[in-house]
């Protein structure tokens, strides 16, 4: 199979993310539906953190077994740096954005803050969270693309095809995870916004496939996986705070469980391939 065909299949695997994005256009979801959407997204993203870190740790674990201490040190430091930038970087970025919002929305006189301004602030926070999720998933999907491209470059075409099928199925659920904060907040994104979110979240699978066919390097893959894990973990923390405020503890727990099951189910092909 030619490199062009592999790249095309990698693009298809990435853009299945669009299958879940239209959920973000739900009209006036009920409080229970909002809580459920938020919780299912938590379950999917918790699975993604596990999945990403498992793949990032594999080359380091292999080096440990062979007592290749230089590889262990470089891989471990790369993973920690990626996690730090992905997790702590978003903490500081969010704090900076919050300060900017407070400055922009500072009342011009006594009692100047209206209910519409408060609603606008809530929508802005949901949109920011959605963008963070899309970015984190995009980093994750770039690493998935690297895995596809690396497999093809090594002549392991059957594995590459299995990865494409598995990642394609899995990415279909990630689209839902991206738009869940908007759906839970009752904000309907435009179709153009969904197009952009899909490009951010799914496009990197194609880019990773192209790069991976030309660059077989564990350190690069570990770096992107670490960034993805850190950013997704930050989003999970944010969504858990939202879930606590809903008051639907039983519903939330069941839906988190459902999200985890959905993540594992769609990843079954990749797991069977040993990736």
Secondary structure, 3 states (H helix, E strand, C coil): CCHHHHHHHHHHHHHCCHHHHHHHHCCCCCHHHHHHHHHHHHHHHHHHHHHHHHHHHHHHHHHHHCCCHHHHHHHHHHHHHHHHHHHHHHHHHHHHHHHHHHHHCCCCCCCCCCHHHHHHHHHHHHHHHHHHHHHHHHHHHHHHHHHHHHHHHCCCHHHHHHHHHHHHHHHHHHHHHHHHHHHHHCCCCCHHHHHHHHHHHHHHHHHHHHHHCCCCCHHHHHHHHHHHHHHHHHHHHHHHHHHHHHCCHHHHHHHHHHHHHHHHHHCHHHHHCCC
